[in-house]
Amino acid sequence: MRILLISPNHAEGAWLQKALHESAHSLQRAEDLRDGLFVAGEEPFDAVIVMALDSALLPALHGILPGLSRGTGGATIIAVLGIEASASERSKVLRAGADACFRYPFSFIEMHERMHALMRTTGASGGGVQGIQPAQPASGAQPLQNAPQLDAGTREIVEGARRAELTRREYLLVECLLRQTNVPVPRDQMIRYAWPEKDDIDASTVNLVVSRLRRKLAREGIEVRIDTISRYGYQLTLPTFD
């Protein structure tokens, strides 16, 4: 899942960033509300989490929520307010455009499950998690009946009755490719998605993980194919029937 975390540079934000990272999400962080609004419009996100623990940030939060709601293409928006936030303040945040609102401290497990539940209800996800179908094939071609999906709970790729357990990097790379099946995806986009916390990843690292993925998929009999696009990147190709 591709998530944007908008949070000032404080310990609470660092804790949430670490928890999301360890849950195998592709995470981007913005430390300012205005910067976060800009980043949210630059690329697709499945969810946007906004932390406003200081009550002084509430007016600015109310100001950006409508823009986030309009500009993120249906992403799930979750707000986190400070411990003193009243029910009335949380209600205002929901009316301004948030899909859910938590008061700090909160249960990460509950937030995580709420986020998944909201995405199942709204169909907001751009693809990649269990229950989300890959991009549709060209007109006239019939997709594979057991189209591959990712199971976020077990970190596996699932195709019918076949499953393959993936590492965190493998999972994120497949999720990135699954969003744009049968379409070439540049290596730099794959790096930003699967290694969002690093800025020193080169093409050879991507090639190594893809090679490992290919062997794993072949061993488990999963029919998707990861094709190399010379001097560009990779493409996840689904079998189709004319």
C-alpha positions as CSV (number, residue, x, y, z in Angstrom):
1,M,0.0,0.0,0.0
2,R,1.3,3.5,-0.9
3,I,0.9,5.8,2.1
4,L,1.6,9.5,2.6
5,L,2.3,10.4,6.2
6,I,2.0,14.2,6.9
7,S,3.5,14.8,10.3
8,P,5.8,17.3,12.0
9,N,9.2,16.0,13.1
10,H,8.4,14.7,16.5
11,A,8.6,11.4,18.4
12,E,5.0,10.4,17.8
13,G,5.4,10.9,14.0
14,A,8.6,8.8,14.0
15,W,6.8,6.0,15.9
16,L,4.0,5.9,13.4
17,Q,6.4,6.0,10.5
18,K,8.3,3.1,11.9
19,A,5.1,1.1,12.5
20,L,3.9,1.7,8.9
21,H,7.3,0.8,7.5
22,E,7.4,-2.5,9.5
23,S,4.0,-3.3,8.1
24,A,5.4,-3.5,4.6
25,H,4.0,-0.3,3.2
26,S,5.6,2.1,0.7
27,L,5.7,5.2,2.7
28,Q,6.4,8.9,1.9
29,R,6.6,11.5,4.6
30,A,6.0,15.3,4.5
31,E,6.7,17.3,7.7
32,D,4.5,20.3,6.8
33,L,0.7,20.4,6.1
34,R,1.2,22.6,3.0
35,D,4.0,20.4,1.7
36,G,1.8,17.4,2.3
37,L,-1.0,18.8,0.3
38,F,1.4,19.4,-2.6
39,V,2.9,15.9,-2.4
40,A,-0.5,14.3,-2.3
41,G,-1.3,15.8,-5.7
42,E,1.9,14.6,-7.3
43,E,1.3,10.9,-7.4
44,P,-1.4,8.3,-6.4
45,F,-1.6,7.3,-2.8
46,D,-3.9,4.6,-1.2
47,A,-4.1,6.4,2.1
48,V,-3.0,9.8,3.6
49,I,-2.4,10.0,7.4
50,V,-2.3,13.5,8.9
51,M,-1.0,14.1,12.4
52,A,-2.0,17.3,14.1
53,L,-1.3,16.7,17.8
54,D,-0.9,20.4,18.5
55,S,-4.3,22.2,18.7
56,A,-2.7,25.2,17.0
57,L,-2.5,23.1,13.8
58,L,-6.3,22.5,13.7
59,P,-7.2,25.5,11.6
60,A,-4.6,24.6,9.0
61,L,-5.8,21.0,9.1
62,H,-9.4,22.1,8.4
63,G,-8.0,24.2,5.6
64,I,-6.2,21.4,3.8
65,L,-8.6,18.5,4.3
66,P,-11.0,19.5,1.5
67,G,-8.1,19.8,-0.9
68,L,-6.8,16.4,0.2
69,S,-10.2,14.9,-0.3
70,R,-10.5,16.3,-3.8
71,G,-6.9,15.9,-5.0
72,T,-6.0,12.4,-4.0
73,G,-8.3,10.5,-6.3
74,G,-10.3,8.8,-3.6
75,A,-7.5,7.9,-1.2
76,T,-8.5,7.1,2.4
77,I,-7.7,10.1,4.7
78,I,-7.0,9.5,8.3
79,A,-6.5,12.3,10.9
80,V,-4.7,11.9,14.2
81,L,-5.4,14.7,16.8
82,G,-3.9,15.4,20.2
83,I,-5.0,13.9,23.5
84,E,-7.1,17.0,24.4
85,A,-9.1,16.9,21.2
86,S,-12.8,16.9,22.0
87,A,-15.5,14.9,20.3
88,S,-16.7,18.2,18.7
89,E,-13.3,18.8,17.2
90,R,-13.0,15.3,15.9
91,S,-16.4,15.7,14.3
92,K,-15.3,18.9,12.5
93,V,-12.3,17.0,11.1
94,L,-14.6,14.3,9.7
95,R,-17.0,16.9,8.2
96,A,-14.0,18.7,6.6
97,G,-13.1,15.5,4.6
98,A,-11.3,12.9,6.8
99,D,-12.6,9.4,6.6
100,A,-11.5,8.5,10.1
101,C,-10.2,10.4,13.1
102,F,-8.1,9.1,16.0
103,R,-7.0,10.8,19.2
104,Y,-3.4,10.2,20.4
105,P,-2.5,7.8,22.0
106,F,-4.2,5.2,19.8
107,S,-3.9,1.6,18.9
108,F,-1.8,1.2,15.7
109,I,-3.5,-2.2,15.1
110,E,-6.9,-0.6,15.2
111,M,-5.8,2.2,12.8
112,H,-4.3,-0.3,10.4
113,E,-7.4,-2.4,10.3
114,R,-9.7,0.6,10.0
115,M,-7.6,1.8,7.1
116,H,-8.0,-1.5,5.3
117,A,-11.7,-1.6,6.1
118,L,-12.3,1.8,4.6
119,M,-10.4,0.9,1.5
120,R,-12.5,-2.3,1.1
121,T,-15.7,-0.2,1.5
122,T,-14.7,2.6,-0.9
123,G,-12.5,0.8,-3.3
124,A,-10.0,3.6,-2.9
125,S,-6.9,1.5,-3.4
126,G,-4.9,1.9,-6.6
127,G,-4.2,-1.8,-6.5
128,G,-1.9,-4.3,-4.9
129,V,-3.7,-5.4,-1.7
130,Q,-5.9,-8.5,-1.3
131,G,-9.2,-8.1,-3.1
132,I,-7.9,-5.5,-5.6
133,Q,-7.7,-6.6,-9.2
134,P,-4.8,-5.7,-11.4
135,A,-5.3,-3.3,-14.3
136,Q,-7.7,-4.5,-17.0
137,P,-6.2,-6.0,-20.3
138,A,-6.7,-4.4,-23.6
139,S,-10.1,-4.7,-25.3
140,G,-10.7,-8.1,-26.9
141,A,-8.5,-10.0,-24.5
142,Q,-9.8,-12.1,-21.6
143,P,-7.9,-11.8,-18.3
144,L,-6.6,-14.9,-16.5
145,Q,-9.5,-16.2,-14.4
146,N,-7.3,-16.5,-11.2
147,A,-5.8,-13.0,-11.5
148,P,-2.9,-12.5,-9.1
149,Q,-3.5,-10.5,-5.9
150,L,-1.4,-9.6,-2.9
151,D,-2.4,-10.8,0.6
152,A,-1.2,-8.0,3.0
153,G,-1.9,-10.2,6.0
154,T,0.5,-13.0,5.1
155,R,2.7,-11.0,2.6
156,E,2.1,-13.5,-0.2
157,I,1.2,-13.3,-3.8
158,V,-1.9,-15.3,-4.5
159,E,-3.0,-16.8,-7.8
160,G,-5.9,-19.2,-7.4
161,A,-4.8,-21.9,-5.0
162,R,-1.2,-21.1,-5.4
163,R,0.7,-18.9,-3.0
164,A,4.3,-17.6,-2.7
165,E,5.6,-15.9,0.4
166,L,7.5,-12.7,-0.4
167,T,10.1,-10.6,1.5
168,R,9.2,-7.0,2.2
169,R,11.1,-5.7,-0.8
170,E,9.7,-8.3,-3.1
171,Y,6.2,-7.6,-1.9
172,L,6.5,-3.8,-2.6
173,L,8.1,-4.4,-6.0
174,V,5.2,-6.7,-7.0
175,E,2.7,-4.2,-5.6
176,C,4.3,-1.4,-7.7
177,L,4.1,-3.6,-10.9
178,L,0.7,-4.9,-10.2
179,R,-0.7,-1.4,-10.3
180,Q,0.2,-1.1,-14.0
181,T,0.1,-4.6,-15.4
182,N,1.2,-5.1,-19.0
183,V,2.7,-1.7,-18.9
184,P,6.5,-0.9,-18.6
185,V,7.4,0.6,-15.2
186,P,10.7,2.6,-15.0
187,R,13.3,1.4,-12.5
188,D,13.5,4.7,-10.7
189,Q,9.7,4.5,-10.0
190,M,10.2,1.0,-8.6
191,I,13.1,2.2,-6.4
192,R,11.0,5.1,-5.0
193,Y,8.2,2.6,-4.2
194,A,10.1,-0.3,-2.7
195,W,12.9,1.6,-1.0
196,P,11.2,4.9,0.0
197,E,13.5,5.3,3.0
198,K,16.8,5.0,1.0
199,D,18.4,7.3,-1.6
200,D,21.4,5.1,-2.6
201,I,19.7,2.2,-4.4
202,D,21.0,1.4,-7.9
203,A,19.7,-0.6,-10.8
204,S,21.7,-3.7,-9.8
205,T,19.8,-4.0,-6.5
206,V,16.5,-4.0,-8.3
207,N,17.7,-6.5,-10.8
208,L,18.8,-8.8,-8.0
209,V,15.4,-8.7,-6.3
210,V,13.6,-9.3,-9.6
211,S,15.7,-12.3,-10.4
212,R,14.9,-13.8,-7.0
213,L,11.2,-13.0,-7.6
214,R,11.2,-14.8,-10.9
215,R,12.7,-17.9,-9.4
216,K,10.2,-17.9,-6.6
217,L,7.1,-17.4,-8.9
218,A,8.3,-20.2,-11.2
219,R,8.9,-22.6,-8.3
220,E,5.4,-22.0,-7.0
221,G,3.8,-22.3,-10.5
222,I,2.5,-18.7,-10.5
223,E,1.9,-17.7,-14.2
224,V,2.6,-14.0,-14.1
225,R,5.7,-12.9,-15.9
226,I,8.1,-10.1,-15.0
227,D,9.7,-9.0,-18.3
228,T,12.8,-6.8,-18.6
229,I,12.3,-3.7,-20.6
230,S,15.8,-2.8,-21.9
231,R,17.3,0.4,-20.5
232,Y,14.0,1.2,-18.9
233,G,12.7,-1.1,-16.2
234,Y,10.3,-4.0,-15.9
235,Q,6.8,-5.1,-16.8
236,L,4.5,-7.5,-15.0
237,T,2.7,-9.4,-17.8
238,L,-0.5,-11.3,-17.2
239,P,-1.5,-14.3,-19.4
240,T,-4.6,-13.5,-21.5
241,F,-6.8,-15.5,-23.9
242,D,-7.8,-13.9,-27.2
